[in-house]
């Protein structure tokens, strides 16, 4: 599954080093850990690159080993990282998680990180020549006052390039901040993606029609209903596409993968149902791995399923390789 687009995508937001247990059992007893990297926006950028879309990630990392690892990993995946600032004074953020198919508890160590110091001046690095879309998420709004000002600047200034906004609700980041700002940010975007469960938590409803009334500004609203499927509201029309049956290894990162698949198909001019299928297929690649970003599914799987009839789609069951 690949998409040929005339312009690239700029993804803006923090990426951190990730520590994941390398052995089973209670985390307090784990002695060996695997180091990975994780960040919603860079995850989207990596998935886009794997889908054949030129992507650039804009952020900041510390001048430390974790920052170097982040740059190596994201850049090594085919993403342009030339506009990432290396901060000599602040560290790269870190988070620690358990890997579990039912959900992964996460501990963040990102206060005072290099990326949390980003502000409106970061716009100077948003080179928008030959760019088709700027992608951001609600996570950035929670990192600091300056990061919130940055998102407001991205979404409120006059723009020739559309902006997509993924709600990406992380309650642990909002204990001392006001999440009501997320509604204004989302309503200022051109494309909004949100899970029905997180929308319920933030805005009091996960119903697509009620969310459309709550957010009249975006041209396109995508509501994800977990394994059940996803809905697009666009230009007065509603399209629902059931999800795929997938053997879930670990769910973190699936939303970012869905966003990349959907956005690539959207920018390629695909109809809503096909965009949603592209999102579901890319999400499956993340669900089938313990990493935040899994390898894309092979064309032998994705190409037939994109245009399969509804019965074939419903009968598909994707499993991890053994």
C-alpha positions as CSV (number, residue, x, y, z in Angstrom):
1,X,0.0,0.0,0.0
2,X,1.8,3.1,-1.2
3,X,0.6,6.6,-2.2
4,X,2.2,9.0,-4.6
5,X,1.6,12.6,-3.6
6,X,2.8,15.8,-5.2
7,X,3.7,17.3,-1.7
8,X,5.0,16.1,1.6
9,X,3.8,16.2,5.2
10,X,5.3,18.1,8.1
11,X,4.7,16.5,11.5
12,X,5.3,18.7,14.6
13,X,5.6,17.4,18.2
14,X,7.8,15.7,20.8
15,X,9.4,12.3,20.5
16,X,11.0,10.6,23.5
17,X,13.1,7.6,24.3
18,X,11.1,4.6,25.4
19,X,12.0,1.8,27.8
20,X,10.0,-1.4,27.4
21,X,10.4,-4.6,29.5
22,X,12.5,-7.2,27.7
23,X,11.2,-10.0,30.0
24,X,7.8,-11.0,31.4
25,X,6.6,-10.4,34.9
26,X,6.0,-7.4,37.2
27,X,7.8,-4.3,36.1
28,X,9.5,-3.8,39.6
29,X,11.2,-7.2,39.0
30,X,12.4,-6.5,35.4
31,X,16.1,-6.3,35.1
32,X,16.4,-6.1,31.3
33,X,14.8,-3.4,29.2
34,X,14.6,-2.6,25.5
35,X,15.1,0.9,24.3
36,X,12.9,2.3,21.6
37,X,11.6,5.7,20.7
38,X,8.0,7.0,20.8
39,X,6.2,10.1,19.8
40,X,2.8,10.5,18.2
41,X,3.8,12.9,15.5
42,X,7.1,11.2,14.6
43,X,5.2,7.9,14.5
44,X,2.9,9.4,11.9
45,X,5.9,10.7,10.0
46,X,7.5,7.2,9.9
47,X,4.3,5.5,8.8
48,X,3.9,8.1,6.1
49,X,7.4,7.4,4.9
50,X,6.7,3.7,4.7
51,X,3.6,4.5,2.7
52,X,5.7,6.4,0.1
53,X,4.9,9.9,1.4
54,X,7.7,12.4,1.9
55,X,7.6,13.4,5.5
56,X,9.5,15.8,7.7
57,X,9.5,15.8,11.5
58,X,10.1,19.1,13.4
59,X,10.8,19.1,17.1
60,X,13.6,19.4,19.6
61,X,15.8,16.8,21.5
62,X,18.5,17.1,24.0
63,X,22.2,17.0,23.2
64,X,22.4,13.5,24.8
65,X,22.5,9.8,23.9
66,X,18.7,9.5,23.9
67,X,18.4,12.5,21.6
68,X,20.9,10.9,19.2
69,X,19.0,7.7,19.3
70,X,15.7,9.5,18.5
71,X,17.3,11.3,15.5
72,X,18.9,8.0,14.3
73,X,15.7,6.1,14.5
74,X,13.4,8.6,12.9
75,X,15.9,9.7,10.3
76,X,16.8,6.1,9.6
77,X,13.1,5.4,8.8
78,X,13.3,7.7,5.9
79,X,11.9,10.9,7.6
80,X,13.6,14.3,7.1
81,X,14.9,15.4,10.5
82,X,17.1,18.3,9.4
83,X,14.8,20.8,11.2
84,X,15.0,19.2,14.6
85,X,16.7,21.4,17.1
86,X,19.4,19.8,19.4
87,X,19.1,21.7,22.7
88,X,22.4,21.9,24.6
89,X,20.7,22.6,27.9
90,X,17.5,20.5,28.2
91,X,17.2,16.7,28.1
92,X,15.4,14.4,25.7
93,X,12.1,13.2,27.2
94,X,11.7,9.6,28.4
95,X,8.8,7.3,29.1
96,X,8.6,3.8,30.5
97,X,5.8,1.4,29.6
98,X,4.6,-2.2,30.2
99,X,3.6,-4.1,27.0
100,X,0.2,-5.7,27.3
101,X,-2.5,-6.5,24.8
102,X,-5.1,-5.1,27.2
103,X,-3.3,-1.8,27.5
104,X,0.1,-0.4,28.5
105,X,0.5,1.7,31.6
106,X,2.9,4.5,30.9
107,X,5.2,6.7,33.1
108,X,6.3,10.0,31.6
109,X,9.6,11.7,32.4
110,X,9.3,14.7,30.1
111,X,8.9,17.8,32.3
112,X,11.5,20.3,31.3
113,X,12.4,18.4,28.2
114,X,13.9,20.0,25.1
115,X,10.7,19.7,23.2
116,X,8.6,21.3,26.0
117,X,10.6,24.5,25.4
118,X,9.3,24.8,21.8
119,X,7.3,27.9,21.2
120,X,5.9,30.1,18.3
121,X,9.5,30.7,17.1
122,X,9.5,27.0,16.0
123,X,7.4,28.2,13.1
124,X,10.5,29.6,11.5
125,X,11.5,25.9,10.9
126,X,8.2,25.0,9.2
127,X,9.4,25.3,5.6
128,X,6.2,24.9,3.7
129,X,7.3,24.9,0.2
130,X,6.2,21.7,-1.5
131,X,4.2,20.7,1.6
132,X,0.6,19.3,1.3
133,X,-0.2,19.1,5.0
134,X,1.0,20.0,8.5
135,X,0.1,17.4,11.2
136,X,-0.1,18.2,14.9
137,X,-1.7,16.6,18.0
138,X,-3.2,17.7,21.3
139,X,-0.3,16.2,23.2
140,X,1.8,19.3,22.3
141,X,-0.7,21.6,24.0
142,X,-0.2,19.9,27.3
143,X,3.6,20.1,27.4
144,X,4.0,23.8,28.4
145,X,2.6,27.2,27.9
146,X,5.0,27.9,25.1
147,X,4.0,24.7,23.3
148,X,0.3,25.7,23.6
149,X,1.2,29.0,22.1
150,X,3.0,27.2,19.3
151,X,-0.1,25.1,18.4
152,X,-2.3,28.2,18.5
153,X,0.0,29.9,16.1
154,X,0.0,26.9,13.7
155,X,-3.8,26.7,13.8
156,X,-4.8,30.3,13.9
157,X,-2.5,32.0,11.4
158,X,-3.6,32.5,7.8
159,X,-2.5,29.4,5.9
160,X,-2.2,28.0,2.4
161,X,-1.4,24.5,3.7
162,X,-4.1,22.5,5.6
163,X,-3.5,21.3,9.1
164,X,-4.6,18.0,10.6
165,X,-5.1,17.7,14.4
166,X,-5.2,14.3,16.2
167,X,-6.8,14.7,19.7
168,X,-4.4,12.1,21.2
169,X,-5.8,12.5,24.7
170,X,-3.2,11.7,27.4
171,X,-4.9,12.3,30.8
172,X,-1.6,12.0,32.7
173,X,-0.3,15.2,30.9
174,X,-3.3,17.3,31.9
175,X,-3.3,17.1,35.7
176,X,-2.3,20.7,36.1
177,X,-3.5,22.1,32.8
178,X,-6.9,23.0,31.4
179,X,-8.0,20.6,28.6
180,X,-10.8,22.9,27.5
181,X,-8.3,24.5,25.1
182,X,-8.5,21.3,23.0
183,X,-11.9,22.1,21.6
184,X,-10.7,25.5,20.2
185,X,-7.6,23.9,18.7
186,X,-9.5,21.1,17.1
187,X,-12.2,23.4,15.7
188,X,-9.5,25.5,14.0
189,X,-8.0,22.5,12.1
190,X,-8.9,21.3,8.6
191,X,-8.9,17.6,9.4
192,X,-9.6,16.3,13.0
193,X,-9.0,12.7,14.1
194,X,-10.3,11.5,17.5
195,X,-11.2,8.3,19.2
196,X,-14.8,8.1,20.4
197,X,-13.5,7.0,23.9
198,X,-11.1,10.0,24.2
199,X,-13.7,12.4,22.8
200,X,-16.1,11.2,25.5
201,X,-13.5,11.8,28.1
202,X,-12.6,15.3,26.9
203,X,-15.8,16.6,25.4
204,X,-18.5,14.5,27.0
205,X,-19.5,12.6,23.8
206,X,-18.1,10.1,21.4
207,X,-21.0,10.2,19.1
208,X,-19.9,11.3,15.6
209,X,-23.0,13.5,14.9
210,X,-22.7,15.2,18.3
211,X,-19.0,15.8,17.7
212,X,-19.7,17.2,14.3
213,X,-22.0,19.7,16.0
214,X,-19.4,20.5,18.6
215,X,-16.7,21.0,16.0
216,X,-18.3,22.7,13.0
217,X,-15.0,24.2,11.8
218,X,-13.0,21.3,10.3
219,X,-13.8,20.2,6.7
220,X,-13.2,16.6,7.8
221,X,-13.9,14.9,11.1
222,X,-12.7,11.3,11.6
223,X,-14.0,9.4,14.7
224,X,-12.4,6.1,15.6
225,X,-14.5,3.5,17.4
226,X,-11.8,1.1,18.4
227,X,-12.0,-2.4,16.9
228,X,-15.6,-1.6,15.7
229,X,-14.5,0.7,12.9
230,X,-14.3,4.5,12.1
231,X,-16.6,7.2,10.8
232,X,-15.9,10.2,8.5
233,X,-18.1,13.3,8.6
234,X,-17.3,15.5,5.5
235,X,-19.4,18.0,3.5
236,X,-22.6,16.9,5.1
237,X,-22.1,13.2,4.4
238,X,-21.2,10.4,6.8
239,X,-19.2,7.2,6.0
240,X,-18.6,4.3,8.3
241,X,-16.1,1.6,7.7
242,X,-15.8,-1.5,10.0
243,X,-12.5,-2.3,11.5
244,X,-10.4,-5.4,10.7
245,X,-10.1,-8.4,13.0
246,X,-6.5,-8.3,14.2
247,X,-4.5,-10.4,16.7
248,X,-3.5,-7.6,19.1
249,X,0.0,-7.9,20.5
250,X,0.1,-4.4,22.0
251,X,-2.2,-1.4,21.1
252,X,0.0,1.7,21.7
253,X,0.8,3.4,18.4
254,X,-2.2,2.1,16.5
255,X,-3.9,5.4,16.5
256,X,-0.8,7.1,14.9
257,X,-0.6,4.4,12.3
258,X,-4.3,4.8,11.5
259,X,-3.8,8.6,11.2
260,X,-0.9,8.1,8.7
261,X,-2.9,5.6,6.6
262,X,-5.9,7.8,6.5
263,X,-4.1,11.0,5.8
264,X,-2.0,9.5,3.0
265,X,-5.2,8.2,1.3
266,X,-7.0,11.5,2.0
267,X,-4.2,13.6,0.3
268,X,-4.2,11.1,-2.6
269,X,-7.8,12.0,-3.2
270,X,-9.3,8.7,-2.3
271,X,-13.0,8.4,-1.3
272,X,-13.9,8.2,2.4
273,X,-14.4,4.5,2.6
274,X,-11.0,3.8,1.0
275,X,-9.3,6.3,3.3
276,X,-10.7,4.5,6.3
277,X,-9.6,1.2,5.1
278,X,-6.1,2.5,4.5
279,X,-6.2,3.7,8.1
280,X,-7.4,0.4,9.4
281,X,-4.7,-1.5,7.5
282,X,-1.9,0.7,8.7
283,X,-3.2,0.5,12.3
284,X,-3.1,-3.3,12.0
285,X,0.7,-3.1,11.4
286,X,1.1,-1.4,14.8
287,X,-1.3,-3.8,16.6
288,X,0.8,-6.8,15.5
289,X,4.0,-5.6,17.2
290,X,5.2,-4.5,20.6
291,X,6.9,-1.4,19.0
292,X,5.1,1.9,18.6
293,X,5.7,1.6,14.9
294,X,5.5,-1.8,13.2
295,X,6.5,-2.9,9.7
296,X,3.9,-2.1,7.1
297,X,1.8,-5.0,5.9
298,X,2.9,-6.5,2.6
299,X,1.2,-5.3,-0.6
300,X,-0.1,-8.9,-1.1
301,X,-2.3,-8.2,2.0
302,X,-3.1,-4.5,1.7
303,X,-3.8,-4.2,-2.0
304,X,-6.6,-6.8,-2.3
305,X,-8.2,-5.7,1.0
306,X,-8.4,-2.0,0.0
307,X,-10.9,-2.8,-2.7
308,X,-12.4,-6.1,-1.3
309,X,-16.1,-6.5,-1.1
310,X,-17.6,-6.1,2.4
311,X,-17.9,-9.8,3.0
312,X,-14.2,-10.4,2.2
313,X,-13.2,-7.4,4.4
314,X,-15.3,-8.7,7.3
315,X,-13.8,-12.3,7.0
316,X,-10.2,-11.1,7.0
317,X,-8.2,-11.9,10.2
318,X,-4.7,-10.6,10.4
319,X,-2.3,-12.5,12.7
320,X,1.3,-11.9,13.7
321,X,4.0,-13.9,12.0
322,X,5.4,-16.8,14.1
